[in-house]
Amino acid sequence: MNFDNSHEAKEGANEKGTPLGVLYLGICERERTYWQTILLSSPKLGLDVHVDQLQSLPQATTMAESICRALRDGALEGEHAPALTIKDSIDAPLGFDVFAHVLAQLSSHILAGKSQSRGLVLVAFTRSPSFYVDLLKERGLEVNSSRKWIQILDCYSDPHGWKDRIMGQGKVDDATKEASGVSRLCKDVKDMDKLCSLAIELGKDLLGEGKGRFSFALDSVNEMLRYASVHSVARVLSDLRSHDLASCVFWLLHSDLLEDKVAAVFDYMSSMVASLESAIPASNGLRISLENLSLTEQNFRRAKFSVRFKRRNGRVRLMSEEVSIERSGITFSSVSTDGGTMGGSLLPKVQFNLQLSEKEQMDRAKVVLPFEHQGNGEPIEIYDGRRSLADKNNEAAGTMQMKDSSKGEIIYLRDSDDEMPDSDEDPDDDLDI
């Protein structure tokens, strides 16, 4: 819990005149409801909690914010860096919009010094460095600032080195003057080992002589698969994620262009998988109508955003919300599932029923638990080993006459009154340990 240093604890008096502390809290949304419930419902603490600032906080954290926070926090010591896969398809082609949003959010955290990462290496396959420079400038992020924080590995301008061969020894530079200061050309994208080495080298250049970590972003895994095998691309991503100086890695993937088993490889490597699905059900048949065209057009502006978090303890968290593209930018909003709860159900989808029927509940209620006294109209008496031997013998004889002889029972007779009860004995008292 983080306390707001701008406020000081004050002393006052409650209705009974008892001194109490006035506590101002500045906590994140994830802890807001918990601490508000605990503190406000505990008058014995003697705390007057001011929650005016807490009420003004947003009532929910979107999945996009959770993803950006996980990438911002980076890797723990001795563990691999968090990895994010962003998947889309032709039915919901908003993957690059989400990729650009995550890129801008992480960049803002790096510039503000709030991220574990001190720099970002962007491997660009589908767009030029100039495009990304303009994109970040539109988000209010200065690329050519006094602090060097981003490097772009240009795999787009001349991926095979053809332009360099045509122009001889001339320098090939399609980037603008502003982008050329933060980009480096890769002329052989087929060599995945060299590409990986260049990306790591650019990251180390961002750190300089200081200590820290840097992040990786790849704008298209599909383009990488055009030049290399699945094994080679997966090895590059694994090497980047497991590097000692890596803070986080995220990439974009068009799942409908790959086989399911290939897409599953990159899902397995990721600690987070963000999938974009069509928000409008596909129409049956191939008939084209104005209504179908209108629904298809909506898929270019709105989609279902499902996120799967794989936690360190092995558990998987599934959440979903809606993403929409507006003129002002991209927005994320929570949606209600069929069950009416935010974020969907956490119960796994299985072939059998996890709930009990009415008959099963009645049968379960009839089960006699071990060591549970059922009463049967008799007084409940528990022998504690402290009554006399004569009383016990008389009680045992009377019980045997009253009960049916066909039923078995265990009768315990203490040897003497000096014997300690079983519950007080130490079975290892005679051992010399």
Residue pairs with C-beta under 8 A, 6 or more apart in sequence:
1 25
1 27
1 31
1 35
2 26
2 27
2 28
3 23
3 24
3 25
3 26
4 24
4 25
4 26
4 53
7 24
9 21
9 22
9 23
10 21
10 22
11 19
11 20
11 21
11 22
12 19
12 20
12 22
12 48
13 19
13 20
14 20
14 46
14 48
18 46
19 46
20 46
20 47
20 48
21 46
21 47
21 48
22 47
22 48
22 50
23 39
23 47
23 48
23 49
23 50
24 50
24 53
25 35
25 39
25 49
25 50
25 51
25 53
25 54
26 53
27 35
27 54
29 57
29 58
29 59
29 60
29 61
30 61
32 54
32 57
36 49
36 51
36 54
39 45
39 47
39 49
40 49
40 51
60 334
60 342
62 321
62 332
62 333
62 334
63 274
63 305
63 307
63 319
63 320
63 321
63 332
64 98
64 101
64 102
64 105
64 305
64 323
64 332
65 332
66 307
66 309
66 319
67 84
67 102
67 272
67 274
67 307
68 102
68 105
68 106
68 109
70 82
70 84
70 248
70 271
70 272
70 309
71 82
71 84
71 102
71 106
71 115
71 215
71 247
71 248
71 250
72 105
72 106
72 109
72 114
72 115
72 116
72 117
73 82
73 115
73 116
74 81
74 82
74 115
74 116
74 117
74 213
74 215
74 247
74 248
75 81
75 82
75 116
75 213
75 246
75 247
75 248
79 312
80 241
80 242
80 246
80 271
81 213
81 241
81 242
81 243
81 246
81 247
81 248
81 249
82 248
82 249
82 271
82 272
83 237
83 241
83 248
83 249
83 250
83 269
83 270
83 271
83 272
84 102
84 248
84 249
84 250
84 251
84 270
84 271
84 272
84 273
84 274
85 250
85 251
85 253
85 266
85 267
85 269
85 270
85 272
85 273
85 274
86 95
86 98
86 99
86 102
86 250
86 251
86 252
86 253
86 274
86 276
87 95
87 253
87 254
87 255
87 263
87 273
87 274
87 275
87 276
88 94
88 95
88 96
88 98
88 252
88 253
88 254
88 255
88 275
88 276
88 303
89 254
89 255
89 256
89 276
89 277
89 278
90 256
91 256
91 277
91 278
91 282
91 299
92 276
92 277
92 278
92 279
92 299
92 303
92 304
93 299
93 300
94 276
94 300
94 303
94 323
94 325
95 252
95 253
95 254
95 276
96 126
96 219
96 252
97 323
97 325
97 330
98 274
98 276
98 305
98 323
98 330
99 217
99 219
99 250
99 252
100 135
100 330
101 330
102 250
103 120
103 122
103 132
103 135
103 136
103 217
104 135
104 136
104 139
104 141
106 115
106 117
106 120
106 215
106 217
106 248
107 120
107 136
107 139
107 141
107 149
107 150
108 139
108 140
108 141
109 115
109 117
110 117
110 118
110 119
110 120
110 149
110 215
111 141
111 142
111 145
111 147
111 149
115 215
115 247
116 212
116 213
116 247
117 212
117 213
117 214
117 215
117 247
117 248
118 149
118 206
118 207
118 210
118 212
118 213
118 214
119 148
119 149
119 150
119 151
119 203
119 206
119 207
119 212
119 214
119 215
120 149
120 150
120 151
120 206
120 214
120 215
120 216
120 217
121 150
121 151
121 152
121 153
121 199
121 202
121 203
121 206
121 214
121 215
121 216
121 217
122 132
122 150
122 151
122 152
122 153
122 217
122 218
122 219
123 153
123 155
123 195
123 199
123 216
123 217
123 218
123 219
124 132
124 152
124 153
124 154
124 155
124 156
124 219
125 155
125 156
125 159
125 189
125 218
125 219
125 220
125 223
125 224
126 156
126 219
126 220
126 223
127 156
127 219
128 154
128 156
128 157
128 174
128 175
128 179
129 152
129 154
129 156
129 157
129 175
129 179
129 180
129 182
129 183
130 175
130 176
130 178
130 179
132 152
132 179
133 143
133 152
133 176
133 178
133 179
133 182
136 143
136 150
137 143
143 150
143 178
143 179
143 182
144 178
144 181
144 182
148 182
148 205
148 206
149 206
150 182
150 206
151 182
151 183
151 184
151 202
151 203
151 205
151 206
152 179
152 182
152 183
152 184
153 183
153 184
153 186
153 195
153 198
153 199
153 202
154 175
154 183
154 184
154 185
154 186
155 186
155 189
155 195
155 223
157 163
157 172
157 174
157 175
157 185
158 164
158 172
158 174
158 185
158 187
159 186
159 187
159 188
159 189
159 227
160 187
160 188
160 189
160 190
161 187
161 188
163 172
164 170
164 172
164 187
172 185
173 180
173 185
175 183
184 198
184 202
186 194
186 195
186 198
188 194
189 195
189 224
189 227
190 227
190 228
192 224
192 227
192 228
192 232
192 233
192 235
192 236
193 236
195 236
196 236
196 239
196 240
199 216
199 240
200 240
200 243
200 245
203 214
203 216
203 245
203 246
204 214
204 245
206 214
207 214
207 245
212 245
213 245
213 246
213 247
214 245
214 246
214 247
215 246
215 247
215 248
215 249
215 250
216 240
216 246
216 248
216 249
216 250
217 249
217 250
217 251
218 224
218 237
218 249
218 250
218 251
218 252
219 251
219 252
220 251
220 252
220 253
220 254
221 233
221 237
221 251
221 252
221 253
221 266
222 253
222 254
222 257
222 258
224 233
224 236
225 233
225 258
225 262
230 262
230 265
234 265
234 266
234 269
237 249
237 251
237 266
237 269
238 269
240 246
240 249
241 249
241 269
251 266
253 263
253 266
255 263
255 275
267 273
270 310
271 309
271 310
272 307
272 308
272 309
272 310
273 307
273 308
274 305
274 306
274 307
275 305
275 306
275 307
275 308
276 303
276 304
276 305
276 306
276 323
277 303
277 304
277 306
278 299
278 303
278 304
279 298
279 299
279 302
279 303
279 304
279 322
280 295
280 296
280 298
280 299
280 302
283 292
283 295
300 325
301 324
301 325
301 326
302 322
302 323
302 324
302 325
303 322
303 323
303 324
304 320
304 321
304 322
304 323
304 335
305 320
305 321
305 322
305 323
305 332
306 318
306 319
306 320
307 318
307 319
307 320
308 316
308 317
308 318
309 316
309 317
309 318
309 319
310 316
311 317
317 346
318 343
318 344
318 346
319 343
319 344
320 335
320 337
320 343
320 344
321 332
321 333
321 334
321 335
321 343
322 332
322 333
322 334
322 335
323 330
323 331
323 332
324 330
324 331
324 333
334 342
334 343
336 342
337 343
337 344
337 345
339 345
347 354
356 364
368 374
373 380
383 392
383 412
384 421
384 423
385 414
385 419
385 420
385 421
385 422
385 423
386 421
388 417
389 413
389 414
389 416
389 417
392 413
392 414
393 413
396 411
396 413
400 411
403 409
